[in-house]
Amino acid sequence: MTTTRKIFVFFATLFVLAVTTASAAFAHHSTAIYDSENPVELTGTVVEWKFTNPHCFIVFEVTAADGSKVKWSVEGGNTSGLFRRGWTPMTLKAGDEIMVTVRPLRSGSPGGNYSNPRWADGRVIDPKAAG
């Protein structure tokens, strides 16, 4: 193989690696696991607030219709987006009573994607307004 051909193959390989690696960086998971057509409103007690990347999670205990306690784990936004809106690792703490709208998991497991977080009395959880 000639030197010119070797250089061409090297740069062509480098280009392909750069393009495939860059596209992976912009990839994101699908929301198909959530039932967006049938959201539910849940009220419960925070067990854990996971202010982590790539998404934050609220683990909270909900009292079911039969009186049993069910632990839900719901996914929200990323830390940088929530931080810009005033959220921190201290925004929620164990024992807080909250309400959220949840797009539940299609599998039926107690989990999903949350939105519209509110205190149990209905006030929107808005950290920027608190300070």
C-alpha positions as CSV (number, residue, x, y, z in Angstrom):
1,M,0.0,0.0,0.0
2,T,1.4,3.4,-0.9
3,T,2.0,6.1,1.7
4,T,-0.7,8.3,0.2
5,R,-3.2,5.4,0.5
6,K,-2.1,4.7,4.1
7,I,-2.7,8.4,5.0
8,F,-6.1,8.3,3.3
9,V,-7.2,5.1,5.1
10,F,-5.9,6.6,8.5
11,F,-7.9,9.8,8.1
12,A,-11.0,8.0,6.7
13,T,-11.0,5.7,9.8
14,L,-10.5,8.7,12.1
15,F,-13.4,10.5,10.4
16,V,-15.7,7.5,10.8
17,L,-14.8,7.1,14.5
18,A,-15.4,10.8,15.1
19,V,-18.8,10.8,13.5
20,T,-20.0,7.6,15.2
21,T,-18.7,8.7,18.6
22,A,-20.2,12.2,18.3
23,S,-23.7,10.8,17.5
24,A,-23.6,8.6,20.6
25,A,-23.0,11.7,22.7
26,F,-26.2,13.2,21.5
27,A,-28.2,10.0,21.9
28,H,-31.0,9.8,24.5
29,H,-33.3,7.1,25.7
30,S,-36.8,6.8,24.4
31,T,-39.9,7.6,26.5
32,A,-41.8,4.7,25.1
33,I,-41.6,2.9,28.4
34,Y,-44.0,5.5,29.9
35,D,-47.8,5.6,29.4
36,S,-48.2,9.2,28.3
37,E,-51.9,8.7,27.5
38,N,-52.9,7.8,31.1
39,P,-51.0,10.1,33.6
40,V,-51.9,9.6,37.3
41,E,-51.8,12.1,40.2
42,L,-49.9,10.7,43.2
43,T,-49.6,12.0,46.7
44,G,-47.0,10.5,49.0
45,T,-44.1,10.9,51.5
46,V,-40.6,11.4,50.2
47,V,-38.3,8.5,51.1
48,E,-35.3,9.7,49.0
49,W,-34.5,12.6,46.6
50,K,-31.8,11.5,44.2
51,F,-30.3,14.7,42.7
52,T,-28.1,12.7,40.2
53,N,-27.3,12.7,36.5
54,P,-28.4,11.8,34.0
55,H,-31.8,12.2,35.7
56,C,-33.1,13.1,39.2
57,F,-35.4,10.6,40.9
58,I,-37.9,10.9,43.7
59,V,-38.6,7.8,45.7
60,F,-41.7,8.2,47.7
61,E,-44.3,6.1,49.5
62,V,-47.9,6.2,48.3
63,T,-50.9,4.8,50.2
64,A,-52.9,2.6,47.8
65,A,-56.7,2.4,47.8
66,D,-56.5,-0.8,50.0
67,G,-54.4,1.0,52.6
68,S,-51.1,-0.7,51.7
69,K,-48.0,1.4,51.2
70,V,-46.4,1.3,47.8
71,K,-42.9,2.7,47.1
72,W,-42.7,4.6,43.8
73,S,-39.5,5.7,42.0
74,V,-40.1,8.4,39.5
75,E,-37.7,10.0,37.1
76,G,-37.5,13.7,36.4
77,G,-35.1,16.2,34.7
78,N,-31.4,16.4,34.8
79,T,-29.4,18.2,37.5
80,S,-28.3,21.1,35.4
81,G,-31.8,21.9,34.2
82,L,-33.3,21.6,37.7
83,F,-30.4,23.6,39.2
84,R,-31.1,26.4,36.8
85,R,-34.7,26.4,38.1
86,G,-33.4,26.6,41.7
87,W,-33.5,22.9,42.7
88,T,-30.6,21.5,44.8
89,P,-29.9,18.2,46.6
90,M,-31.7,19.8,49.6
91,T,-34.9,20.8,47.9
92,L,-36.7,17.6,49.0
93,K,-36.0,15.6,52.1
94,A,-37.3,12.4,53.6
95,G,-40.7,13.0,55.2
96,D,-41.8,15.8,52.8
97,E,-45.4,15.3,51.6
98,I,-45.6,15.9,47.9
99,M,-47.9,15.5,44.9
100,V,-46.7,14.8,41.3
101,T,-48.2,14.0,38.0
102,V,-46.7,10.7,36.8
103,R,-46.6,9.1,33.4
104,P,-46.5,5.5,34.7
105,L,-44.4,2.7,33.5
106,R,-46.2,0.6,30.9
107,S,-45.0,-2.5,32.7
108,G,-47.3,-1.7,35.7
109,S,-44.3,-1.4,38.1
110,P,-44.6,1.5,40.5
111,G,-42.5,4.0,38.7
112,G,-42.6,6.5,35.9
113,N,-41.7,10.0,34.8
114,Y,-42.8,12.9,37.0
115,S,-43.9,16.4,36.2
116,N,-45.7,19.2,38.0
117,P,-44.2,18.6,41.5
118,R,-46.2,20.2,44.3
119,W,-46.3,20.2,48.1
120,A,-49.2,18.2,49.5
121,D,-51.3,21.4,50.0
122,G,-51.1,22.0,46.2
123,R,-48.4,24.8,46.2
124,V,-46.0,24.4,43.3
125,I,-42.5,23.4,44.5
126,D,-40.7,26.5,43.2
127,P,-37.3,26.9,44.9
128,K,-36.6,30.3,43.3
129,A,-39.8,31.7,44.8
130,A,-38.7,30.5,48.3
131,G,-35.6,32.6,48.4
